[in-house]
Amino acid sequence: MFRTMAIIAVILAVVGSAYAEAPLVVLSGTDFKGGAAEVFGSVQNGEVNVNYVYAKPTGARSTMRAVFDLAQAPQSSLFLHVKGRDCNVGPVCAVRIDLNGQALFEGKNDFSKTAWQTHKFAIPAGLLKAGQNTLTISNIETEGPLGNVPWFQVAQAVIAGETFVITRDVTKDFWVTLPKTVRPFPEPLKPGEKPGFAMRGMKGWLWLPEQYVSEIPVMAKYKMNFLQNCYGSMCDIEHCALGDPNINRWWEDLPPTKKAAYENVVKQCQKNGIEFCFSMNPNLWSKRALDYNSAKDLDDLYKHYAWMQGLGVHWFNISLDDISNGIDPAGQSKVVNEIYRRLKVKDPTAHMIFCPTIYWGDGISKESERKYLETIATDLDKDIYLFWTGDSVVGQITRKAAESYKRTAGHKLFLWDNYPVNDGQQTMHLGPIAKRDADLCEEVYGYMSNPMHTQTEANRMPVLTCMDYAYNPSAYDPERSIGQAIMHLEPTPQGREVLKDLVELYPGFIICGHGGTGQNAVRDQFLRIVSSPHSKYLAEADVRHLEDVLARMNKVFSKRYGPEKQTLKNDIKFAKDMLTARYGGQ
């Protein structure tokens, strides 16, 4: 029996005001077995992953079938949405669409002969079932040869609510379409709706104070209300490299100039209606790990939080992630509880977010992780939030994983979304956020994006899409969002076009679907080109395009986007060096 895995997940790429419901099943044409795609190819009429059926006499090429599993039978009424196309010449093709042996449609199809079109078919109550389900699309014409009319093509089939709209999956084929008009941003809520995540904002990866200050007006303009310093920013990053044992001297007072700079960050947040969250990690990169049983260590750590509380700060974070010393959930809980208790004595409205050592996953996949989180569940003050990065450290984030982690850890969650962070590596991630469930906010209280290191201006494009999602997740459309982000951030047509090209060069590790925070889409694409036979011309054309984008950036943004230009310049050098190594100096 032919089987295919349906994507039983929330798809975020939906458009307009009619996407309140997430799809239950999403199938591409090539998820259907049978048909003629394996004979004539799946790229048809501008779509990829297409399958199609010919008339009955062609046998196996007249029927295509997809088998998918459901964890439980749906309770609400649903529809099958089919993105299809009729044969371009001749009479209309007759087709039959069956779900679990029952016809949803039979007869001459209503699809266009000249363009892809979507039609929906009602699914009778009770027809979908828990376990295995089968969707079959057949050409029921009695005459017609293989490879000729009448045929019927399918690009996508989705089981969802009646108002669902099929749109392009940016993770499979990404490009940016600049809209003709500028819409309100983030996408407005419907009357009576509240923002999806109550707290929405970002932190900066090893940012300096001036970087935080530069982003506060942008945050306020686009409805962000939360800014956290990177705990690494509290280390001596001004004088020590990562890995230097002297970089994290958490027990010392901060230098007066540094304190003054962060006091200004707090002041600017307060002026713009943004909650500043103060963060430290005493056990990362430190030659003196925090002793959870030492009163002196506790006082040395607390003095920094007392300083910030004295400035009017209400949100605080203690992080103990990525550490090798002090992986003791009971000891960690003891320290975090005491710091929180002291803060609450002076300010009953104080909030604490703890980033545990196990900060990702579903909380149950490994016994050691489950035991760690179960101790956190019992020992940590119930009013303290937990930072959680999703199903993994980077990548897709689902409500299912959030529910499981939250149930095991026993605390409210605050999402630390590791996008578009590059961890200081020579790359950029500029595409829109994707692969986040639309109803994740029902399990997670707050949302914090983790931006790139030095590319502060370019950060704004992906971060604004993160905030678009966080503000109105049920209406989020990544394709629309990145276009609007560019339109809002750059007023000139020339600037918008060059930013569009830059985003297409660096779509980001989520859209590219592989690698981590150091993944470089420009280099990956060039390596794919030169790995193909007879690719010299294409490789040279790719380099010319990179050089053109850089030249236009230099012209349009002569005094802006410095780190971004340097990243692109480095990648051009990489490509040119490889061209010379492969083809010689020509």
Protein Blocks (a to p, Z undefined) as FASTA:
>chain_A
ZZddddddddfbdghjllmbccfbdcdfklpggjjllmnopaeghiahiacdddfklomm
mpccdddddfbdcfbdcdddddddddfedjdddddddeehiafbgcjdfbdfkbccdddd
dddehkacghjdddddddfbfbdcehiacddddfbdcdddfklccdddfklogcddddfb
dcdddddddehiacfblbgcdddehiafklmmmmmmmmmmnopabdcddfklmmcfklpc
ehiaklpcfkbccdfklmmmmmmmmmmmmmnopacdddddfkgopabdcdfkbmklmmmm
mmmmmmmmmnopabdcddfehiaehpafklmmmmmmmmmmmmmmmomkbccddddfblgd
jhlmpmklmmmmmmmmmmpcfkbccddebjblbdcddfklmmmmmmmnopacdddddbfb
eghpacddfbdcehiafklmmmpmbdcddddfklmmlmmmmmmmmmmmmmmmmlgcfklm
mmmmmmmmpmbfklmmmmmmmmmmmnojklnopajfklcfklmmmmmmmmpghklmmmmm
mmmmmmmmmmmmmmmmmmgoklmmmmmmmmmmmmmmmmmmmnopZZ
